[in-house]
Amino acid sequence: MMFIRGFLLWSALLFCIQAQADPGFRQIKSSDRNGEALNVAVWYPASSKGITEYAGENPAFIGVAVIRDAPPVPGVHPLLVISHGYNGNWRNLSWIAAAMAAQGYIVAAPDHPGTSTFNQDPADAKMLWRRPHDITQVIDSVIHSPGLFGETDKDRIAALGHSLGGWTVMSLAGARFDPARFMHDCRQHPQRGDCRLTAKLGIDEARSQEKLSASHRDARIRAVVSLDLGLAPGFTPRSLHDIDLPVLILAARVDRLAQLPAGQESKYLAAGMRAQWRQFAIVDGATHFSFMQLCKPGAETLINEESPGDGVVCRDGSGASRPGIHQELVRKISAFLNSSLDYHAPAGETK
């Protein structure tokens, strides 16, 4: 009898999971008051009307199931904005975007001009301060487009970033960057991965100093997730101490590939923040690139043929499984965001 009851409960749960729709998905162009345009991908809770496709799919990487341009479901939804890493793009973090949309979130991710896969213009790359502004612009666009994505809960907005995206979202949380401080630290650690980007990101240029060191805080953001960030030693201790919103800091256990040691990056953040506002963990088996999307079999070879050396993005720690790492990350990140935003996903919007 217990077996039958358990089987029926499992069957009912399986039916509920299968009955829910894949997230809706749209790609838009967002323009600011100066006419600067951003390419933005948005996932959102949607009805089941439409054909499932796989966003972000290509010969090397696995995409996520979505229903393009599906009508949004009624109701008010929390918003998660995502910032990709250096020379990455919105596809890199599509796995967490789809997972959070399945829990009822609107999730929006831009391609940052100058530091994205599709725009590596040197002049744009040197305007590093624009990255947090990009995220603020995306928040504005989503809030003002309820017909496309559903209504945004303005009291439940969070930001998540990987690598340079981690620096971006920490800036939005109130961390202040001091270029001189960062360059001084790099003189002691010249081989660190982020130190090799000082010139490309314009950190060493006098004309960038004032804009980089200004406050980029967006007070609408109520929680932040940093995934194995870079440039952390440039944040001033005072600004880290003054952060007064929940921050989840996750670092890779294996740092040899990107050379962003947790002790100099993520641990620096955690040590500078007040304990009541931060959670910190090192992810076992993860490299810097384990936070990116899943690679297909043979992807490392394929990527290296087109761009020698870049196939490293498909490597994880010895014996580690990227799907397993992602599963654990989804659990940690969703628990943190739901708790920090005091959000409980409606039963009809979870998958």
Secondary structure, DSSP 8 states (H G I E B T S, - for coil): -HHHHHHHHHHHHHHHHHHS---EEEEEEEE-TT--EEEEEEEE-B-S-S-EEEET--SSB--EEEEET--B-SSEEEEEEEE--TTB-GGGGHHHHHHHHTTT-EEEEEE-TTSBTTB--HHHHT-TTHHHHHHHHHHHHHHT-HHHH-EEEEEEEEEEEETHHHHHHHHHHT--B-HHHHHHHHHH-TTSGGGGGTTTTTTT-HHHHHHHHS----TTEEEEEEES-SSGGGB-HHHHHH--S-EEEEEEEE-TTTT--TTTTHHHHHHHS-GGGEEEEEEEEEEGGGGS--B-TTHHHHHHHHSTTGGGGG--STT--HHHHHHHHHHHHHHHHHHHTT----GGG--
